[in-house]
């Protein structure tokens, strides 16, 4: 992802900062959206039902039984970033990866999580923190690959996870759904 033929090393800290800022930006937008939704959104049974329905849709999307276009680009890296070795390129790429809408997201779980935040009526700053966490983890995966000393092993692990599809994304969908349902139940 970050190392390509003919490319020098990317400043990993700028990349991670970009991911964090990109995720926080999405979290900010989500927090603003949440502030427009009445809280709490109906009876707890209504919220639980909505989360369950959203989880089923997410799983169906991940197992490719439901064709639903999620808000993302079906690409990972813009060509101009691949050959630009400046810190601003690392920051920009990290930001784009951290937003999740400018790059490819491999599972419906982040979208399920965002919708669950809206349904549960979470606080504004909680949404910002969740977005920042999403961006940070996306950036951290890239740094793991960057500092890996064994590119072949990294590619093998990623290939194995890709072949495990839809098991890995479906597990993520279920985790998000259970966390959201638990949040509704303890409110």
N, C-alpha and C positions, 0 to 999 in steps of 0.2 A: 504494500500500500504506500509506504513512504519512501522506500528505496526502489528506484527503478534504474534500468541501465542508463548510464551517462549522467546520473544525478548524484550530487554530493549529499552530505548528511543534512537533514533539516534540524533546526533548533527545536528540540523536543519540548522545551519549556514554553516557547511561544505557541507551539501547536496545542499543548494542553491548555494554556490560557485562552486560546481561541475557542477551543471546545467548551470550556467553562462559560465564556461570555456568550457564545452562541446558544447554549442551553438556557442560560439565564434570560436571554432575550425572548426565547420561546416561552419560558415560564412567566415572564412579565406579560406577554400577550395573553397567555392563558389566564393569568390572574385578573387581567382586565375583563376578559370574557366572563369569568366566574363572578366578578362583581356585578354583572348585569343580570345574573340568574337569581331568582328569589331563593332565600335560604331559610330553612332547609327546603329542598325540592320535594314537596309533598310528603306523604306518610312514609315511614321507614320501609314498609312493604313495597311501595312504589319504587323507591330507590333501589331496594334489593332486586326487584324484578328487572329494572332497567339495566343494572350492572350484569345480571345473569344473561339477559338478551344480548348485551354488548359483548360479553365473553363468548357466547356461542357464535356470534358473527365473526369475532376475531379468530377463533379456532377454525371456522369454515374458510376464512380467507387464507389462513396459514396452511391448511391442508389442501388448498386449491379446489375447494368444492363450491366456493362462492367467488365470483369475479367482482372485486370492488377496487376501484382505483384510489389508493391512499395518496394524500398530498405529499408527493416527493418526486424527485427526478430519478429516472432509472439509470443513473450513472454514478460513479464514485468520485472521480477527480477530473477537474477541468485540465485540459492539456497545457494551458499556460502556467498552471501551478506546478506541474510535474517538472518543468525545466527551469523554473525560477528558484534560485537558492537563497533568496533573501528572507530575513526573519518575518517581514510583512507577508510573504507568501505562506509561511508556516502558520502565522496568525490567521490569515484569511481562510486557509484550508481547514484549520481547526474550527474556526467559527462556522463555516459552512457545514462541516460534519456535525458539529454540536447542535445546530438548529434542527437537523433531521429532515428539513424540507428541501434543502438544496442538494442532498445526496441520497443515496439508496439506503433504505432501512429494511432489514431482512425479515422483520416480524411485525405483526399487528400489535404486539404488547405495548409499545410506547403510546400508540393511539388509544388503546384501551385504557391505559393509565391516565392519559389526559382527559378522556371523557369521564372516567370514574371520578377524577378530581372535581369536574363540573357537577356531576350527579350528587356527590357527597357534600358539595358546598364547602369545600375546604377554604381556609383563609388565604388571602391574597399572597402573603409572603411565603406561605407553604408551597403555593404553586410555583413561585419564583425559585425556591430552594429545590423543588423536585426537578424543574427544568435544568437548573445548574448541575444537579447530580447526573441527569441524563447526558448532558454535554460533556461533563467531566469523564464519565465512564466511556463514552465514545472516544474521547481523546486518549484515555489511558490505554485502550486496546491498541490504538495506533502506536503509542510509545512502546508498548510491550513488543510489538513487531519490529519497531525501529532498533531497539536495544538487543533484540534476539541475535545471537551469534550463529544460529543455525537456520538459514532461510528455508532450506528444504524441509526441516522438521516443522517449522511454522506453517508452511504451505500444506503439509500433510495434515496437521491438526485442523486447519481451516477447512480443508477438503473433506475431512471426516465429519466435521460439524455440519457442513453443507449437505452431505449425503444423509445425515440424520434428520434432515428436514422431512417432515414437519414436526418431529418429536421435540426438538429443542425450543422452537418458537411456541408450540402448543403448551409446553410446560411453563414458559414465561407468561403466556396468556392466563393460565390457571392461577399462577402465583399472584398476578396483578388482581385478578377477580377476587380471590380469597382475601387478599389484603384490603381491598375496597369494601367487601361485604363485612369483614371484621370491623372496619372503621365505622360503618353504618350501625352495626349492632352495639358498639360501645358508646355511641353518642347519646 
